Amino acid sequence: MPELPEVETTRRGIAPHLEGRTVTSLLVRDRRLRWPIPEDLAIQIEDQIFTAVRRRAKYLLLDIGGGTLISHLGMSGNLRLVPVNTPVLKHEHVDIELDSGMALRYTDPRRFGAMLWSTDPLAHPLLANLGPEPLTDAFDGNRLYQCSRGRSMAVKPFIMDNAVVVGVGNIYATEALFAAGIDPRREAGRVSRARYQRLAEEIKRILAYAIERGGTTLRDFTGGDGKPGYFQQELFAYGRGGQMCKICGTSLSETRLGQRSSVFCRICQR
């Protein structure tokens, strides 16, 4: 599933091609996404100008006319720019045609993504109760420490809770915990303030670096320019169960936490 760096990579890729451009036509080939694409979406966006392309957590917020198109890439979706009239392949469900002669094309083989319309996106039920963005000053080790008090759940699913902080999915939670030297199985309420400060710093560092590297290519993710991400080549723990730890040489262990595979080093993480 595309995580925060992949979504931010997509945002940066498509924003220069959308902002200031007018929608000339909306072509919907299949409305059956996670939630049906609104029947009146064409009325809302045709002949309107994109004013901004923002991100909240893993949602893209495309401001246009008097509202916002909320898009989620689901498990297998992507948005990319193609010339208008580019031949359509399987699973290419939506084209938003622009006055530039380009079209924003949404592809989603599993159809778990979303395209919804809202005049108040931050108050939308999908976004209203989200925690702070990890790359802002609103997120730090003190927040993790305060939110974790009395919590017996493992620290990995704790930092993946969107009410605590948004955008720390399975890949980046695994990598941040490895970098901070924290066993993902440790109870969230038994991690010290100092160790949470280190963890918050690693979350920020790893997410920012992954964005610079274009995200992580797992299965079929590509950014808004159609290019793959390269962070996968530099993973220390995620997906490396049974392989040698790059720090100490020990075989990496693998377990399941919150129904997700979790890889860690029994020597480097405690």
C-alpha positions, 0 to 999 in steps of 0.5 A: 500500500502506498504510504506517506512518502509515496503519496507525497511523491505523487503530490509533488509530481502532479502539482506543477501540472495541475495548479492553475490549469482548467479541467476541460472534461472528466471521463469516468470509466468505472465508479466502483472504487472503495466508495462510488465516485460521485455521480455529479463530480463532472458538474463540480469540476469541469470548467474549474481551475485547480488552485492547490494540490495538498496532502493530509496523511495519505489523502491527496486534496485537490482544491478546485473551484468551490471544493476539494477532490479527496483522493486515496490511492488505496492498496494499488492505485496511482495518479499520473499525467498522460497526454490526452487520448493516450490509449487506455489500459485495463484498470485505468478508471478515471481521466481528468482532462486539462486545458494543457492537453494533459490528463490526470489518469487514475489507475487502481487494479484492486479498486480500494482507492477513493475519489470523493468531493467535499467543500470542507475536506478537513472536517470530512469523516475520513480526515477529521480525527487524524493525528498530527503530521509527522514532519511538523513541529506538532509531532515529537517525542513528547507527544509519543510519550504522553499518548503512550502512558498506560498503553499495553499494546506493542510500540509498533502498532502504537506508532502506526495509529493514525490518531497518534501520528499520521502516515507511519505505515508498516514499512517506515514504522519497521525502519524507524524502530530499527534505527532507534534501537527499539524492539517493536514488541515492547509495550508502548507504555514502557518506552521512556521519554528519551527513547521516544524522542529518539524514535520521533527523530528517526521517524522524521528523518526516515520519512523525509529521506524516503520522500527525497528518494521517491518513496519505496517501490513495492509491487507496482507503486510509481510516482506522479511522473511514472517513475519508481521509488528507490528507498526499497534498495536501502531498507534495513529491516522491512521484508528482510526476515531471516537475512543478515542484520546490516549492523551486527550480522545477526539473522533478523527475526520476524513476527506478527504484530497487529496482523502485520509482519514485523522484522527486527534484530534481537541484538540491536533492538531492545 
